[in-house]
Amino acid sequence: MTTNDFEGRVAIITGAGRGLGRSYALALAARGAKVVVNDPGSSVDGGASTEDAAGSVVAEIRAAGGEAIADHGSVTDPAAVRSMVDATLDAFGRVDVLINNAGILRDRSFHKVDLDDVLTVLDVHLTGTLRCTHAVWPLMRDQGYGRVLMTSSQNGTYGNFGQAGYATAKAAVLGLMKVLAIEGASKGVHTNTIVPVARSRMTEGTIIGDQTDAESLPPESVTSGVVYLVGEDAPNGVILNAGGGAFSVTELPETRGVFLGRDARPEDVRDHWDEIRAGGYVDVLENGPAQFTKFLGMARDASGRDGT
Ligand code: NAD
């Protein structure tokens, strides 16, 4: 089986009624996956809408000869998430792929934002992701196979004006991804993250939507990366950036650093700041404990050198 072959695989995609999620759903169904198209059909800020976005995508998939069911629950509703997973098992018998894609925006600078709006954004992007992933995780572990995808954002990794809640959530899912990549590895469950760049309803009013050539960033140009990340050949624990035909990986590097000794004073840290920051080369760490090991190693090297 290759990444192009999703025959017999079952995929749940949240927020799949439009934009990126719709594109992922169509692509996976075209490659043989049975797809659960989740979407309550919200407005960009998470408000209610009467649009049956999920139903429309299911109709498209079926018209093309694929298999899909619609789910209109919100990822913020625990009972709805449970019933989405139950409906998936009733209809298709298993869950192989979960793409956490649902998203909303409530942008405002931090000194003006209503904290309830921040919490609502966290609820969709972060708690929703945790909730959906927690619901399918035991199924994937028990069957010895699973592919979970988080959706992060460059604004979570690097920051952006007015997006405190959004960036907090999008950075937090990276920590979750790193943990699940470690915990799922021995059970055949791989967890990765996509950082998309695409023209969509969500990016209409942003720097992407404002570009005269925004058409060159269709959601479909992200989809090949996503299909790879949820296929059998998927890597594990990777952050893939994709958009407009370009693909890159984000690592979380840290400088080599310097050993200043256990008695280092704040002034020593200040005086060595350029060295601490620049270091000799950049390390790419596999996990949190790798940093403990690194620092312990530096302390051991130093004690070997100067006998401290
Ligand atoms: P979009 O607005 O077109 O699609 C988001 C979908 O999520 C909508 O169909 C919406 O109804 C659905 N949704 C909202 N709240 C939900 C909930 N509680 N439960 C289930 N579904 C819900 O936006 P998009 O650009 O396709 O965004 C998809 C994902 O990609 C989001 O997580 C977004 O933050 C992320 N993202 C997008 C870009 C980009 O360039 N478009 C960049 C970085 C990250």
Residues whose N, C-alpha, C, O or C-beta is under 5 A from the ligand:
A	BS01	NAD	T14 G15 G17 R18 G19 L20 G21 N38 D39 P40 G41 S42 G73 S74 V75 T76 N101 A102 G103 I104 V124 T151 S152 S153 P196 V197 A198 S200 R201 M202 T203
